[in-house]
Amino acid sequence: MSVDLDQTPRSVLVREKSSFLDHKNRISSQVEQFHFNYKVSVLLPECSSTPSHLDTVLNSFSSFYLINQLPIYELLDKDFLETAVYQGSVYGLSYRSRIDEDNCVALMPNGRLSLSLDKDSFELLGVEGKPSRFNHRTKSRYVVSVDLTDSSMAPGGRGYQRLLTGLRSRLQLNTDFLLSHHPGGGASLQALLSRYDWSEHRPEVSSHTLTDLSCPAPRSCDPHSFLEWIGAVDGHINCENSSSSFLSSLVCPEPKTTLSRAVSVSVCGLLLPQDVHHLIQQIRCYLEQPQLESWASLTVHGFVDSPVTWGGNEHGVMRGGENFYSLLMFHDHTYQLHLATGAHDTCPP
Protein backbone atom coordinates (compact mmCIF):
# COMPACT_ATOMS: atom_id res chain seq x y z
CA MET A 1 0.00 0.00 0.00
CA SER A 2 1.21 3.53 -0.77
CA VAL A 3 0.04 4.92 2.57
CA ASP A 4 0.94 3.40 5.93
CA LEU A 5 -2.43 3.15 7.61
CA ASP A 6 -0.78 2.23 10.90
CA GLN A 7 0.63 5.75 11.16
CA THR A 8 -1.68 8.58 12.20
CA PRO A 9 -1.22 11.70 10.02
CA ARG A 10 0.58 14.55 11.77
CA SER A 11 -1.65 17.21 13.27
CA VAL A 12 -1.10 20.51 15.08
CA LEU A 13 -3.01 21.61 18.17
CA VAL A 14 -2.47 25.00 19.81
CA ARG A 15 -4.05 25.62 23.20
CA GLU A 16 -4.64 28.97 24.86
CA LYS A 17 -6.07 29.70 28.31
CA SER A 18 -7.22 33.18 29.16
CA SER A 19 -10.19 35.33 30.21
CA PHE A 20 -12.68 37.35 28.22
CA LEU A 21 -12.05 40.09 30.79
CA ASP A 22 -8.37 40.30 29.82
CA HIS A 23 -8.12 43.08 27.25
CA LYS A 24 -5.25 41.17 25.59
CA ASN A 25 -7.37 38.09 24.85
CA ARG A 26 -7.27 37.01 21.21
CA ILE A 27 -10.77 35.65 20.71
CA SER A 28 -12.01 38.42 18.39
CA SER A 29 -8.87 38.31 16.30
CA GLN A 30 -8.91 34.51 15.97
CA VAL A 31 -12.58 34.48 14.94
CA GLU A 32 -12.03 37.23 12.36
CA GLN A 33 -8.97 35.50 10.85
CA PHE A 34 -10.87 32.25 10.24
CA HIS A 35 -12.69 33.38 7.12
CA PHE A 36 -14.45 30.34 5.67
CA ASN A 37 -16.57 28.62 8.29
CA TYR A 38 -18.60 25.59 7.25
CA LYS A 39 -20.09 24.37 10.53
CA VAL A 40 -20.56 25.71 14.05
CA SER A 41 -21.48 23.22 16.80
CA VAL A 42 -22.54 24.17 20.32
CA LEU A 43 -22.83 21.83 23.32
CA LEU A 44 -24.87 22.99 26.32
CA PRO A 45 -24.73 20.62 29.32
CA GLU A 46 -27.73 20.12 31.61
CA CYS A 47 -30.02 21.71 29.04
CA SER A 48 -32.93 19.96 27.33
CA SER A 49 -33.52 22.41 24.47
CA THR A 50 -31.81 25.39 22.89
CA PRO A 51 -32.55 28.57 24.89
CA SER A 52 -34.80 30.89 22.90
CA HIS A 53 -32.28 33.73 22.59
CA LEU A 54 -29.58 31.37 21.31
CA ASP A 55 -32.05 29.78 18.91
CA THR A 56 -32.81 33.24 17.56
CA VAL A 57 -29.11 33.95 17.03
CA LEU A 58 -28.52 30.61 15.28
CA ASN A 59 -31.45 31.19 12.95
CA SER A 60 -30.34 34.72 12.10
CA PHE A 61 -26.97 33.79 10.58
CA SER A 62 -26.50 35.64 7.27
CA SER A 63 -27.74 34.05 4.07
CA PHE A 64 -25.31 33.24 1.28
CA TYR A 65 -25.45 32.62 -2.45
CA LEU A 66 -24.44 29.77 -4.73
CA ILE A 67 -23.56 30.80 -8.29
CA ASN A 68 -23.43 27.99 -10.82
CA GLN A 69 -20.31 27.95 -13.00
CA LEU A 70 -19.11 31.47 -12.32
CA PRO A 71 -16.26 32.60 -14.61
CA ILE A 72 -13.61 33.70 -12.11
CA TYR A 73 -12.67 36.73 -14.19
CA GLU A 74 -16.03 38.19 -13.07
CA LEU A 75 -14.47 38.79 -9.65
CA LEU A 76 -12.37 41.46 -11.41
CA ASP A 77 -15.41 43.24 -12.82
CA LYS A 78 -15.05 46.96 -12.13
CA ASP A 79 -18.59 47.40 -10.79
CA PHE A 80 -18.22 44.35 -8.51
CA LEU A 81 -14.96 45.73 -7.13
CA GLU A 82 -16.48 49.15 -6.48
CA THR A 83 -19.82 48.03 -4.98
CA ALA A 84 -18.66 44.96 -3.05
CA VAL A 85 -14.92 44.42 -2.62
CA TYR A 86 -13.99 48.03 -1.86
CA GLN A 87 -17.08 48.70 0.28
CA GLY A 88 -17.01 45.85 2.78
CA SER A 89 -16.09 42.25 3.43
CA VAL A 90 -16.69 39.79 0.59
CA TYR A 91 -16.45 36.08 1.33
CA GLY A 92 -16.17 33.92 -1.78
CA LEU A 93 -15.16 30.27 -2.13
CA SER A 94 -15.16 27.70 -4.92
CA TYR A 95 -17.62 24.90 -4.25
CA ARG A 96 -17.53 21.19 -5.13
CA SER A 97 -13.84 21.47 -6.03
CA ARG A 98 -11.16 19.45 -4.25
CA ILE A 99 -8.00 21.18 -3.10
CA ASP A 100 -5.74 18.19 -3.77
CA GLU A 101 -7.05 17.60 -7.31
CA ASP A 102 -8.88 20.63 -8.74
CA ASN A 103 -8.35 24.35 -9.15
CA CYS A 104 -9.72 26.18 -6.09
CA VAL A 105 -10.46 29.85 -5.50
CA ALA A 106 -11.01 32.04 -2.45
CA LEU A 107 -11.89 35.73 -2.24
CA MET A 108 -11.10 36.96 1.25
CA PRO A 109 -12.74 39.86 3.12
CA ASN A 110 -9.55 41.94 2.92
CA GLY A 111 -9.82 41.89 -0.88
CA ARG A 112 -7.16 39.25 -1.48
CA LEU A 113 -7.85 36.70 -4.23
CA SER A 114 -6.18 33.31 -3.78
CA LEU A 115 -5.95 30.73 -6.58
CA SER A 116 -4.68 27.21 -5.88
CA LEU A 117 -3.88 25.77 -9.33
CA ASP A 118 -2.45 22.64 -10.84
CA LYS A 119 0.77 23.07 -12.81
CA ASP A 120 -0.84 23.18 -16.27
CA SER A 121 -3.43 25.78 -15.22
CA PHE A 122 -0.78 27.92 -13.52
CA GLU A 123 1.40 27.97 -16.64
CA LEU A 124 -1.61 28.74 -18.80
CA LEU A 125 -2.66 31.65 -16.57
CA GLY A 126 0.70 33.35 -17.04
CA VAL A 127 0.67 35.29 -13.76
CA GLU A 128 3.35 35.31 -11.07
CA GLY A 129 2.85 32.77 -8.27
CA LYS A 130 4.77 30.37 -6.08
CA PRO A 131 4.92 26.60 -5.59
CA SER A 132 2.54 25.21 -3.00
CA ARG A 133 4.12 24.55 0.37
CA PHE A 134 2.52 21.13 0.31
CA ASN A 135 3.74 19.74 -3.00
CA HIS A 136 4.48 16.04 -2.70
CA ARG A 137 7.93 15.41 -4.22
CA THR A 138 7.29 17.34 -7.46
CA LYS A 139 6.04 20.88 -7.99
CA SER A 140 2.56 19.94 -9.15
CA ARG A 141 0.54 22.76 -7.53
CA TYR A 142 1.01 26.52 -7.42
CA VAL A 143 -0.58 29.40 -5.52
CA VAL A 144 -1.40 32.81 -6.98
CA SER A 145 -2.30 35.48 -4.42
CA VAL A 146 -3.39 38.94 -5.51
CA ASP A 147 -4.53 41.94 -3.45
CA LEU A 148 -7.43 43.40 -5.45
CA THR A 149 -7.41 46.55 -3.31
CA ASP A 150 -3.77 47.37 -4.11
CA SER A 151 -3.15 50.31 -6.44
CA SER A 152 -1.25 48.01 -8.82
CA MET A 153 -4.49 46.06 -9.35
CA ALA A 154 -6.68 49.08 -10.12
CA PRO A 155 -8.89 48.45 -13.17
CA GLY A 156 -7.03 49.36 -16.32
CA GLY A 157 -3.60 48.95 -14.75
CA ARG A 158 -0.94 46.61 -16.10
CA GLY A 159 -1.24 44.00 -13.33
CA TYR A 160 -5.03 44.07 -13.50
CA GLN A 161 -5.08 43.60 -17.28
CA ARG A 162 -2.60 40.73 -17.15
CA LEU A 163 -4.67 38.81 -14.60
CA LEU A 164 -7.95 39.61 -16.37
CA THR A 165 -6.58 38.43 -19.73
CA GLY A 166 -5.21 35.26 -18.17
CA LEU A 167 -8.53 34.37 -16.52
CA ARG A 168 -10.75 35.40 -19.43
CA SER A 169 -8.77 34.35 -22.51
CA ARG A 170 -6.21 31.73 -21.50
CA LEU A 171 -7.26 29.75 -18.42
CA GLN A 172 -11.03 30.40 -18.64
CA LEU A 173 -11.57 29.09 -15.11
CA ASN A 174 -15.25 28.47 -14.23
CA THR A 175 -16.48 27.00 -10.95
CA ASP A 176 -19.52 26.78 -8.71
CA PHE A 177 -18.99 29.60 -6.23
CA LEU A 178 -20.27 30.43 -2.75
CA LEU A 179 -20.57 34.14 -2.05
CA SER A 180 -21.56 36.35 0.86
CA HIS A 181 -21.03 39.98 1.82
CA HIS A 182 -20.92 41.92 5.07
CA PRO A 183 -22.59 44.27 5.75
CA GLY A 184 -24.26 44.84 2.38
CA GLY A 185 -25.62 41.34 1.82
CA GLY A 186 -27.33 40.55 -1.46
CA ALA A 187 -27.81 44.19 -2.46
CA SER A 188 -24.05 44.60 -2.96
CA LEU A 189 -23.89 41.42 -5.05
CA GLN A 190 -27.01 41.87 -7.16
CA ALA A 191 -25.30 43.12 -10.31
CA LEU A 192 -23.06 40.05 -10.41
CA LEU A 193 -25.83 37.63 -9.46
CA SER A 194 -28.14 38.93 -12.18
CA ARG A 195 -25.80 37.68 -14.92
CA TYR A 196 -25.70 34.04 -13.82
CA ASP A 197 -27.76 31.15 -12.50
CA TRP A 198 -27.78 31.52 -8.72
CA SER A 199 -29.70 30.50 -5.61
CA GLU A 200 -29.95 32.00 -2.13
CA HIS A 201 -29.45 29.74 0.88
CA ARG A 202 -30.06 30.04 4.60
CA PRO A 203 -27.69 28.22 6.98
CA GLU A 204 -29.23 24.97 8.18
CA VAL A 205 -29.81 24.60 11.94
CA SER A 206 -30.21 21.21 13.61
CA SER A 207 -30.37 20.16 17.26
CA HIS A 208 -30.07 16.91 19.14
CA THR A 209 -31.07 16.25 22.76
CA LEU A 210 -28.83 13.87 24.71
CA THR A 211 -29.57 12.02 27.94
CA ASP A 212 -27.31 10.27 30.44
CA LEU A 213 -24.21 11.57 28.67
CA SER A 214 -20.81 10.61 30.06
CA CYS A 215 -18.75 13.80 30.32
CA PRO A 216 -15.05 14.38 31.14
CA ALA A 217 -13.87 17.11 33.50
CA PRO A 218 -13.64 20.08 31.12
CA ARG A 219 -11.03 22.10 33.03
CA SER A 220 -8.55 19.28 33.64
CA CYS A 221 -9.06 16.88 30.72
CA ASP A 222 -6.23 16.41 28.23
CA PRO A 223 -6.98 18.71 25.21
CA HIS A 224 -6.68 15.96 22.58
CA SER A 225 -8.97 13.66 24.55
CA PHE A 226 -11.52 16.40 25.19
CA LEU A 227 -11.65 17.40 21.52
CA GLU A 228 -12.06 13.76 20.53
CA TRP A 229 -14.97 13.47 22.97
CA ILE A 230 -16.56 16.70 21.66
CA GLY A 231 -16.26 15.34 18.11
CA ALA A 232 -17.86 12.05 19.12
CA VAL A 233 -20.80 13.86 20.74
CA ASP A 234 -21.29 16.07 17.68
CA GLY A 235 -21.13 13.02 15.42
CA HIS A 236 -23.62 11.08 17.56
CA ILE A 237 -20.99 8.42 18.29
CA ASN A 238 -21.50 6.35 21.40
CA CYS A 239 -18.57 6.50 23.84
CA GLU A 240 -19.90 3.73 26.07
CA ASN A 241 -17.93 1.05 24.25
CA SER A 242 -16.44 -2.17 25.56
CA SER A 243 -12.88 -3.16 24.71
CA SER A 244 -14.24 -5.88 22.44
CA SER A 245 -16.34 -3.51 20.32
CA PHE A 246 -15.63 -3.79 16.61
CA LEU A 247 -17.57 -0.61 15.81
CA SER A 248 -15.74 1.95 17.95
CA SER A 249 -13.09 2.00 20.66
CA LEU A 250 -13.90 5.56 21.77
CA VAL A 251 -14.53 5.95 25.48
CA CYS A 252 -15.17 9.02 27.61
CA PRO A 253 -11.93 10.25 29.24
CA GLU A 254 -11.51 9.80 32.99
CA PRO A 255 -12.41 11.25 35.41
CA LYS A 256 -15.96 11.54 34.18
CA THR A 257 -19.42 12.41 35.37
CA THR A 258 -22.86 11.76 33.87
CA LEU A 259 -24.97 14.61 32.53
CA SER A 260 -28.66 13.86 32.89
CA ARG A 261 -29.29 15.87 29.76
CA ALA A 262 -27.52 18.08 27.21
CA VAL A 263 -28.33 19.69 23.89
CA SER A 264 -26.08 19.63 20.84
CA VAL A 265 -26.99 22.20 18.20
CA SER A 266 -25.22 23.01 14.93
CA VAL A 267 -25.53 25.38 11.99
CA CYS A 268 -24.05 24.68 8.54
CA GLY A 269 -23.40 26.82 5.47
CA LEU A 270 -21.05 29.61 4.46
CA LEU A 271 -20.96 31.18 7.92
CA LEU A 272 -19.57 34.66 8.50
CA PRO A 273 -17.12 35.36 11.35
CA GLN A 274 -19.32 38.26 12.46
CA ASP A 275 -22.20 35.88 13.12
CA VAL A 276 -19.93 33.46 14.97
CA HIS A 277 -18.66 36.28 17.18
CA HIS A 278 -22.23 37.34 17.99
CA LEU A 279 -23.07 33.76 18.96
CA ILE A 280 -20.06 33.62 21.30
CA GLN A 281 -21.24 36.78 23.04
CA GLN A 282 -24.73 35.35 23.51
CA ILE A 283 -23.35 32.10 24.94
CA ARG A 284 -21.40 34.17 27.45
CA CYS A 285 -24.66 35.86 28.48
CA TYR A 286 -26.27 32.45 28.83
CA LEU A 287 -23.47 31.29 31.15
CA GLU A 288 -24.03 34.26 33.45
CA GLN A 289 -27.38 32.79 34.46
CA PRO A 290 -27.54 30.34 37.40
CA GLN A 291 -26.87 26.89 35.95
CA LEU A 292 -26.34 23.35 37.20
CA GLU A 293 -23.40 23.23 34.84
CA SER A 294 -21.24 26.30 34.30
CA TRP A 295 -19.61 25.71 30.93
CA ALA A 296 -20.41 25.44 27.23
CA SER A 297 -18.40 24.57 24.15
CA LEU A 298 -18.41 25.97 20.63
CA THR A 299 -16.55 24.33 17.74
CA VAL A 300 -16.06 25.96 14.34
CA HIS A 301 -15.03 23.89 11.32
CA GLY A 302 -13.53 25.39 8.19
CA PHE A 303 -14.18 24.10 4.68
CA VAL A 304 -11.97 21.09 4.02
CA ASP A 305 -11.25 22.21 0.44
CA SER A 306 -10.67 25.90 1.08
CA PRO A 307 -7.32 27.02 -0.38
CA VAL A 308 -6.72 29.18 2.70
CA THR A 309 -7.17 28.90 6.44
CA TRP A 310 -6.29 31.33 9.28
CA GLY A 311 -5.41 34.79 8.01
CA GLY A 312 -4.97 33.64 4.42
CA ASN A 313 -2.35 30.98 5.13
CA GLU A 314 -2.29 28.16 2.59
CA HIS A 315 -4.41 25.12 3.37
CA GLY A 316 -3.94 21.61 2.02
CA VAL A 317 -5.57 18.20 2.40
CA MET A 318 -3.70 15.04 1.38
CA ARG A 319 -4.87 12.68 4.17
CA GLY A 320 -6.69 15.10 6.47
CA GLY A 321 -7.88 18.61 5.74
CA GLU A 322 -8.68 19.51 9.34
CA ASN A 323 -8.86 23.20 10.14
CA PHE A 324 -11.02 24.10 13.11
CA TYR A 325 -11.08 25.72 16.51
CA SER A 326 -12.94 24.84 19.68
CA LEU A 327 -13.79 27.31 22.41
CA LEU A 328 -14.59 26.05 25.91
CA MET A 329 -16.25 28.82 27.93
CA PHE A 330 -16.88 28.98 31.68
CA HIS A 331 -19.24 31.06 33.84
CA ASP A 332 -16.34 32.99 35.41
CA HIS A 333 -15.47 34.43 31.96
CA THR A 334 -12.38 32.23 31.55
CA TYR A 335 -11.96 30.14 28.43
CA GLN A 336 -9.81 27.51 26.75
CA LEU A 337 -9.23 27.97 23.03
CA HIS A 338 -7.97 25.07 20.91
CA LEU A 339 -6.78 25.68 17.33
CA ALA A 340 -6.25 22.56 15.22
CA THR A 341 -4.95 21.80 11.74
CA GLY A 342 -3.91 18.73 9.79
CA ALA A 343 -0.58 17.74 8.27
CA HIS A 344 -0.86 20.10 5.30
CA ASP A 345 -1.31 23.43 7.08
CA THR A 346 0.87 26.04 8.69
CA CYS A 347 0.77 26.34 12.47
CA PRO A 348 -2.28 28.37 13.62
CA PRO A 349 -1.43 31.92 14.77
C-alpha positions in Angstrom: 0.0 0.0 0.0 1.2 3.5 -0.8 0.0 4.9 2.6 0.9 3.4 5.9 -2.4 3.1 7.6 -0.8 2.2 10.9 0.6 5.8 11.2 -1.7 8.6 12.2 -1.2 11.7 10.0 0.6 14.6 11.8 -1.6 17.2 13.3 -1.1 20.5 15.1 -3.0 21.6 18.2 -2.5 25.0 19.8 -4.1 25.6 23.2 -4.6 29.0 24.9 -6.1 29.7 28.3 -7.2 33.2 29.2 -10.2 35.3 30.2 -12.7 37.3 28.2 -12.0 40.1 30.8 -8.4 40.3 29.8 -8.1 43.1 27.2 -5.2 41.2 25.6 -7.4 38.1 24.8 -7.3 37.0 21.2 -10.8 35.6 20.7 -12.0 38.4 18.4 -8.9 38.3 16.3 -8.9 34.5 16.0 -12.6 34.5 14.9 -12.0 37.2 12.4 -9.0 35.5 10.9 -10.9 32.3 10.2 -12.7 33.4 7.1 -14.4 30.3 5.7 -16.6 28.6 8.3 -18.6 25.6 7.3 -20.1 24.4 10.5 -20.6 25.7 14.1 -21.5 23.2 16.8 -22.5 24.2 20.3 -22.8 21.8 23.3 -24.9 23.0 26.3 -24.7 20.6 29.3 -27.7 20.1 31.6 -30.0 21.7 29.0 -32.9 20.0 27.3 -33.5 22.4 24.5 -31.8 25.4 22.9 -32.6 28.6 24.9 -34.8 30.9 22.9 -32.3 33.7 22.6 -29.6 31.4 21.3 -32.0 29.8 18.9 -32.8 33.2 17.6 -29.1 34.0 17.0 -28.5 30.6 15.3 -31.5 31.2 12.9 -30.3 34.7 12.1 -27.0 33.8 10.6 -26.5 35.6 7.3 -27.7 34.0 4.1 -25.3 33.2 1.3 -25.5 32.6 -2.5 -24.4 29.8 -4.7 -23.6 30.8 -8.3 -23.4 28.0 -10.8 -20.3 27.9 -13.0 -19.1 31.5 -12.3 -16.3 32.6 -14.6 -13.6 33.7 -12.1 -12.7 36.7 -14.2 -16.0 38.2 -13.1 -14.5 38.8 -9.7 -12.4 41.5 -11.4 -15.4 43.2 -12.8 -15.1 47.0 -12.1 -18.6 47.4 -10.8 -18.2 44.4 -8.5 -15.0 45.7 -7.1 -16.5 49.1 -6.5 -19.8 48.0 -5.0 -18.7 45.0 -3.0 -14.9 44.4 -2.6 -14.0 48.0 -1.9 -17.1 48.7 0.3 -17.0 45.9 2.8 -16.1 42.3 3.4 -16.7 39.8 0.6 -16.4 36.1 1.3 -16.2 33.9 -1.8 -15.2 30.3 -2.1 -15.2 27.7 -4.9 -17.6 24.9 -4.2 -17.5 21.2 -5.1 -13.8 21.5 -6.0 -11.2 19.4 -4.3 -8.0 21.2 -3.1 -5.7 18.2 -3.8 -7.1 17.6 -7.3 -8.9 20.6 -8.7 -8.4 24.4 -9.1 -9.7 26.2 -6.1 -10.5 29.9 -5.5 -11.0 32.0 -2.4 -11.9 35.7 -2.2 -11.1 37.0 1.3 -12.7 39.9 3.1 -9.5 41.9 2.9 -9.8 41.9 -0.9 -7.2 39.2 -1.5 -7.9 36.7 -4.2 -6.2 33.3 -3.8 -5.9 30.7 -6.6 -4.7 27.2 -5.9 -3.9 25.8 -9.3 -2.5 22.6 -10.8 0.8 23.1 -12.8 -0.8 23.2 -16.3 -3.4 25.8 -15.2 -0.8 27.9 -13.5 1.4 28.0 -16.6 -1.6 28.7 -18.8 -2.7 31.7 -16.6 0.7 33.4 -17.0 0.7 35.3 -13.8 3.4 35.3 -11.1 2.8 32.8 -8.3 4.8 30.4 -6.1 4.9 26.6 -5.6 2.5 25.2 -3.0 4.1 24.5 0.4 2.5 21.1 0.3 3.7 19.7 -3.0 4.5 16.0 -2.7 7.9 15.4 -4.2 7.3 17.3 -7.5 6.0 20.9 -8.0 2.6 19.9 -9.2 0.5 22.8 -7.5 1.0 26.5 -7.4 -0.6 29.4 -5.5 -1.4 32.8 -7.0 -2.3 35.5 -4.4 -3.4 38.9 -5.5 -4.5 41.9 -3.4 -7.4 43.4 -5.4 -7.4 46.6 -3.3 -3.8 47.4 -4.1 -3.1 50.3 -6.4 -1.3 48.0 -8.8 -4.5 46.1 -9.4 -6.7 49.1 -10.1 -8.9 48.4 -13.2 -7.0 49.4 -16.3 -3.6 49.0 -14.7 -0.9 46.6 -16.1 -1.2 44.0 -13.3 -5.0 44.1 -13.5 -5.1 43.6 -17.3 -2.6 40.7 -17.1 -4.7 38.8 -14.6 -7.9 39.6 -16.4 -6.6 38.4 -19.7 -5.2 35.3 -18.2 -8.5 34.4 -16.5 -10.7 35.4 -19.4 -8.8 34.3 -22.5 -6.2 31.7 -21.5 -7.3 29.8 -18.4 -11.0 30.4 -18.6 -11.6 29.1 -15.1 -15.2 28.5 -14.2 -16.5 27.0 -10.9 -19.5 26.8 -8.7 -19.0 29.6 -6.2 -20.3 30.4 -2.8 -20.6 34.1 -2.0 -21.6 36.4 0.9 -21.0 40.0 1.8 -20.9 41.9 5.1 -22.6 44.3 5.8 -24.3 44.8 2.4 -25.6 41.3 1.8 -27.3 40.5 -1.5 -27.8 44.2 -2.5 -24.0 44.6 -3.0 -23.9 41.4 -5.0 -27.0 41.9 -7.2 -25.3 43.1 -10.3 -23.1 40.1 -10.4 -25.8 37.6 -9.5 -28.1 38.9 -12.2 -25.8 37.7 -14.9 -25.7 34.0 -13.8 -27.8 31.1 -12.5 -27.8 31.5 -8.7 -29.7 30.5 -5.6 -29.9 32.0 -2.1 -29.5 29.7 0.9 -30.1 30.0 4.6 -27.7 28.2 7.0 -29.2 25.0 8.2 -29.8 24.6 11.9 -30.2 21.2 13.6 -30.4 20.2 17.3 -30.1 16.9 19.1 -31.1 16.3 22.8 -28.8 13.9 24.7 -29.6 12.0 27.9 -27.3 10.3 30.4 -24.2 11.6 28.7 -20.8 10.6 30.1 -18.7 13.8 30.3 -15.1 14.4 31.1 -13.9 17.1 33.5 -13.6 20.1 31.1 -11.0 22.1 33.0 -8.6 19.3 33.6 -9.1 16.9 30.7 -6.2 16.4 28.2 -7.0 18.7 25.2 -6.7 16.0 22.6 -9.0 13.7 24.6 -11.5 16.4 25.2 -11.7 17.4 21.5 -12.1 13.8 20.5 -15.0 13.5 23.0 -16.6 16.7 21.7 -16.3 15.3 18.1 -17.9 12.1 19.1 -20.8 13.9 20.7 -21.3 16.1 17.7 -21.1 13.0 15.4 -23.6 11.1 17.6 -21.0 8.4 18.3 -21.5 6.3 21.4 -18.6 6.5 23.8 -19.9 3.7 26.1 -17.9 1.0 24.2 -16.4 -2.2 25.6 -12.9 -3.2 24.7 -14.2 -5.9 22.4 -16.3 -3.5 20.3 -15.6 -3.8 16.6 -17.6 -0.6 15.8 -15.7 1.9 17.9 -13.1 2.0 20.7 -13.9 5.6 21.8 -14.5 6.0 25.5 -15.2 9.0 27.6 -11.9 10.2 29.2 -11.5 9.8 33.0 -12.4 11.2 35.4 -16.0 11.5 34.2 -19.4 12.4 35.4 -22.9 11.8 33.9 -25.0 14.6 32.5 -28.7 13.9 32.9 -29.3 15.9 29.8 -27.5 18.1 27.2 -28.3 19.7 23.9 -26.1 19.6 20.8 -27.0 22.2 18.2 -25.2 23.0 14.9 -25.5 25.4 12.0 -24.0 24.7 8.5 -23.4 26.8 5.5 -21.0 29.6 4.5 -21.0 31.2 7.9 -19.6 34.7 8.5 -17.1 35.4 11.3 -19.3 38.3 12.5 -22.2 35.9 13.1 -19.9 33.5 15.0 -18.7 36.3 17.2 -22.2 37.3 18.0 -23.1 33.8 19.0 -20.1 33.6 21.3 -21.2 36.8 23.0 -24.7 35.3 23.5 -23.4 32.1 24.9 -21.4 34.2 27.4 -24.7 35.9 28.5 -26.3 32.4 28.8 -23.5 31.3 31.1 -24.0 34.3 33.4 -27.4 32.8 34.5 -27.5 30.3 37.4 -26.9 26.9 36.0 -26.3 23.3 37.2 -23.4 23.2 34.8 -21.2 26.3 34.3 -19.6 25.7 30.9 -20.4 25.4 27.2 -18.4 24.6 24.1 -18.4 26.0 20.6 -16.5 24.3 17.7 -16.1 26.0 14.3 -15.0 23.9 11.3 -13.5 25.4 8.2 -14.2 24.1 4.7 -12.0 21.1 4.0 -11.2 22.2 0.4 -10.7 25.9 1.1 -7.3 27.0 -0.4 -6.7 29.2 2.7 -7.2 28.9 6.4 -6.3 31.3 9.3 -5.4 34.8 8.0 -5.0 33.6 4.4 -2.4 31.0 5.1 -2.3 28.2 2.6 -4.4 25.1 3.4 -3.9 21.6 2.0 -5.6 18.2 2.4 -3.7 15.0 1.4 -4.9 12.7 4.2 -6.7 15.1 6.5 -7.9 18.6 5.7 -8.7 19.5 9.3 -8.9 23.2 10.1 -11.0 24.1 13.1 -11.1 25.7 16.5 -12.9 24.8 19.7 -13.8 27.3 22.4 -14.6 26.1 25.9 -16.3 28.8 27.9 -16.9 29.0 31.7 -19.2 31.1 33.8 -16.3 33.0 35.4 -15.5 34.4 32.0 -12.4 32.2 31.5 -12.0 30.1 28.4 -9.8 27.5 26.7 -9.2 28.0 23.0 -8.0 25.1 20.9 -6.8 25.7 17.3 -6.3 22.6 15.2 -4.9 21.8 11.7 -3.9 18.7 9.8 -0.6 17.7 8.3 -0.9 20.1 5.3 -1.3 23.4 7.1 0.9 26.0 8.7 0.8 26.3 12.5 -2.3 28.4 13.6 -1.4 31.9 14.8 
